[in-house]
Amino acid sequence: MALPRGTSPALAKLVVLAVVLGLVVYFDIVSPDAVAAVFAQPRAAAAALMLIFLGAQLNVLRWHLLLRWQGSPLRFGQTWQISYISYFIGSFLPGAAGSDALRALYIHRECPETRLPAFLTIVLDRILGLVALLVLMLGLAAAMPATVIGEPVLAILVLSATAMVLALVAALPLASWLHRRLLPWLRRLGWSRIARGADRLGEVMTMALAGWRSQPWRMVLCLGIGVAGHGFVAAAIVVIAREIGIDALSTVAVGFAGTLAVLANHLPITPGGLGVGETSFAQICRVLAPGSAAMAYGSVIFVFRLITLLSTLPGAVALLVFRHSGGPAQAAANARSMADSTTSTPSSSVG
């Protein structure tokens, strides 16, 4: 008997998740007892949930400001719904690209007159969110200079983060420069249709960058909002770590390891990043506290993952009730079909 359409990919993801979960438990990266201990104390879990929720609101605000500055007609409530739908369904997809694709899907329906500028805000939002995460990580590293300098692995990570910040800040200006160089070459090759599309994209990028150049405070504001949002997430990880009983590390050290885990969790290696964030967090903690190798540090990120899933549940409601400005949204139907074909555990909704 043939399986229903879409069942095989979902079953494959379930098998991958089961294997990854089994491995992290087998190698003592995650301890079921430690996970149960957090949820046995509702106060700590509720505090972490509230911190994660507050961080997500700042992410929504940042994207809404970008949309408004690009002339989007979306109201804040619509931006909030689209963001939470992408958080919820994106939790079941590898990496961060899935949630960005969902945002683009809704933007395509809701902003017919400003689609290209609105699409560009998704790229800007992702870049600013990543830069903000790296800035927070570098700030935490600067608070414990002796530890970072004394550990070559940590020093390399900090130098790599600094290089990534510089590369991301230069990404859009560099793209604009490449566009000016490539456009004449495309025309000489006779690729007129591609050249026209590239020219239109270049116009949108130029307009967007002009706004940033003339009002740099916008970038500073969005970056500050992003750092604050990631700060709430790092604080949630610290709350969970303390409830599990991790006291060999300082608050700054736990926050530093947490930012690295969130960064690693966005890599499209496993569905939802399961196992990637847990292993990254555990390894950094063991570098920071060499004498505590037996501690199942990964339990912190696993609990964080579960609480993050709870925080995205409003997105399930938004998925059901969201309506296109002129009638029922086909985008919502498309998003629901995407949700039906995916099964996994969540990554952080940090942008």
N, C-alpha and C positions, 0 to 999 in steps of 0.2 A: 504494500500500500504506500502510495507516494505521500511524502510530507507536504503540508500546506506551503504555499510560496512564502519565502522569507524565514522559514523555520530553521533551515540548515545554518545560515549565518548566526542566528541567535543561539543555537545549540553549540556552535563552535566557540562563540564568545563565553558561554557558560563553562565549557570545558577548560578554556584558557584561564578563566577566573578561578575555577576550582583548583587547578594545578598551581597557579601563583599563590593563592591563599594557603594551600597545603604546604608549599615550600617555605613561606615566611613564618608559618607556625612551626614547621619541622626544624628550621634553623634558629629558632628562638628569637627571631626578629620581632614577632608579635606574640604576646602572651594572652590567651583567652581570659585568664584570671584577672590580669591587669585591666583588660577591656571591660570586664564585668564590674570591676571595682568602681570605675568612673560612673557607670550608669546606676550603681547602687546608691550613689550620692547625688540626687537630682540637682542640688544647689550648684555644684561644679559644672555639671552638664548644661544647666540652664544659663549659667554665666558665660560659658564658651559659646553657646548658641546665640546669645544676645550680642556678643562681640563680633561673631562672624556676620550676623545680620546687619549690624551697624557698618561694618566694612563694605558689605555689598551695596548698601544705600549710597555710600560715597562713590562707588564705581558707577552706579546708575547716574548719579548727579554729574560726574565727569563727562560721561558720554552725552548726556542731555545738553550740557553746555556746548560741547563740540558741535552737536547737531544744530542748536540755535544759532551759533556763530556762522554756520554754513548756510543759514536760511531755511532750515527744515521746518515744516509746519507742525511737526509732532508735538503734542502736549506732553507734559512730564508723566502723566498717567500712562500714556501710550508707550513712552520710552521705558517706563518701569515694567510694564507688562511684557514687552518684547525682550527686555533684558532678562527677566525671570524665566521666560519660556526658554531662552537660550541657555540659562544656567541649568535648568532642570533637564532638558534633553541633552545638552552638552555634557552633563555628568555621565552619560552613557556612551560617550564617544571618545576615542583616543585623542589626546592632546587638546589644544585650544582651538584648532581650526574648525572643528565641528560647530562649536557655539558661534563663532564668527560667521560661518556660512548661514546659520539660522537667522542671525541678525540681518544679513544681507538679503535673505529671502523676504523678510517682512518689510525691509526698507524698499525693496523693489515694488511691493504692492502699495505701500503707504505714502511714498514720496515720488510720484511719477514725474513731477517737474524738477526735482532736485536730486535725482538718483545718484549721479556720479559724485557730486560733493558729499552726499550722505554716505555713499560707499567709502569714500576717502576717510570719513570720520571713524569708521571701524578700524581702519589701518592706524590712524593717529591714536585712537584710544588704546589699541593693543600696544603700540610702541611706548606711549606714555605710561601705561600700566607696568610694562616690563622695566622701563627705566626707573620708575618709582620703586619697584621691588629691589632692584639692584642698588639704588641709592640708600634705601633702608638697610640693606645688607652691609654696605660699606660703612654706614654710620655706626652700626652695631660692632663691626670689626674695629673701627677707630676707637671704640670705648674699651677695647681690650688689646691694645697694641702689642704688649709683651707676649701674649698668648699667640697671636697671629704670626709675629715675627719668629717666634720659637718653633713653629710647626711649618715645615716646608709645604705641606699639602695645603694648609690654610693660606699661606702667603701666595701660592700659585692661584688659588681660587679668587683671592681678593684682586690680584693683578688681572686675572681674566675678566672679572666683573667690571673693573675699571675700563678695560679695553672694549667690552660690550657696550657700556654706557656711551663711550665716545663714538662707537660705530653706529649705534641707534640714533643718537642725536644728529649724526651726519647723514642718515639714511635718505630722508626726503630731499634735502638739498642736493645730494649726490645723484638721486634719481632724476631730478630736474636737469642737472648738468648732462647726464647721459642722454636724456631725451633730446636735448639740443644737438648733440653730436650724432645721434643715430638717425634722426628724422631725414636729413639730406641723403644719407646712405640708403635708406629704404626707398626713397623716391628714385634714386639712380637705378636701383635694381628693378624698378617697375612694380613694386608692391604698393600700389596707390591706395588700396582699401586699408591695408594695415597702417600705412602712413597717415591716412585720415583719422583712423581710430586713435593712433598714438598722438596725433596733433590735438584731438579733442581732450584726451586724457591729460596732455601737457598743459592745456589751458586751465583745466580744473585745478591741477596741482599748483600752477602759478598763482591762481586766485587764492587758493588756500594758504599757500606759503606767504603771500603778500599780507594777508591778515595777521599772521603770526609775527612777521617782521615789523609791521607798523604798530602792533600792540603786544609786545613780548610778555606783558603781565599775564596774558591769557595762558601761555605755556607754563609760567611759574605757578599760577593758580591751579591748573590741572595737575601739575606735578606734585604740588603740595597736597591736593586732595588724594592723589594716588598713594603718596607716602603715608598719609593718615589712615587710609583704608587698609593698607598692608600692615600698618601698626596694630590695628584692631585684630587682624588675623593672627599676627605674631603673639599678641597678648592672649588670645584664645588658646594657642598652642602651649604657652607658659602655664595657663590655668590647668589645662589637662595634664601636663607633665607633673605639676606639683601634686595633683590629686592621685596620680599613679604612684607617687613616692620618689620621683627623681629629684634628689637634693644634692647630688654631687656636682651639679653645674649651677652657675650663677644664672640669674634671670636674663642677663645680656647674652650669655652663651646659649641658653635654650632658644632665645629669640633668633639668634644668628643661625643656629642649626635649622630652625623652623623655616626661615626665609629660603634657605638652600633647598629644603625639602619641597616647599611650594614651587620653587623654580623647576626642580627636577620632575615634579608631578605633571608638568605641562608637556613633557616629552612624549610623543606618540609611540610609545613602546608597547604598553599593555592597555587594554580597555580601562578608561578612567584613571590610568596611571597607577593601578593597584600594584603594590610591591616596590615600585620605583621610589616613591616618596618615602615609604617606610624604611627601605634599605639605605637611602641617602641620609636620612635623619640619624639612623642608628650608627652609620659609619662616622659621621661628623661628631656625634656625641662621644664616641669611643676615642676619637682623636683628641677631643677636648678634655676627656676624663679617662686616661688610659687604664686606671685601676678598676673600672666598672664594666669590664667586657661582658659579664654575665647578665647585665640588665637588658631586658627586652625593650629597648628604646623605641623600636618601630611601633609599639602599641600606641604611643602618643599620636602618631600620624594616622594610624588606623581609626582611632576614636575620633580624631579630627575629621576624617573622611566621612564617618557615619553621621556626625553632627552636621557637617556641611550638607549632606543629603537631606536631612530634616529641614535645613534652612532654605532649600530650593523648592520645597513642596508648594509654596504659593504659585510657582511657575506652572504646576499641573493644573491648578484652578484657572490661571490666566490662559492657558492653552485651550481650555474648554469654552471660556466666555469671551475671548478676544474677537472683536468684530472689525472688519474693514470699514473705513469711513463711509463707503457708499453701499455697504451691505455685508453679508457673511464673507469672511476672509478665506479665500482659497489658500492663502499662506498657512493659516492655522491647520487646514486639512492636510496640507503637505507635511507640516511639522509633525502632526499626529502620526502620519504614516511612517515617518522616519523613526519616531519613538517606538512604533510597533515592531520595527525590524532590528532594534538594538536592546541588549540587556547587559548591564554591567554595574560597577560601583562608581561613586562619584569622585571626580577630582575637585580641587578647590574652585570656587567661583570667583577667585581673585582675577582681575583683569590686568 
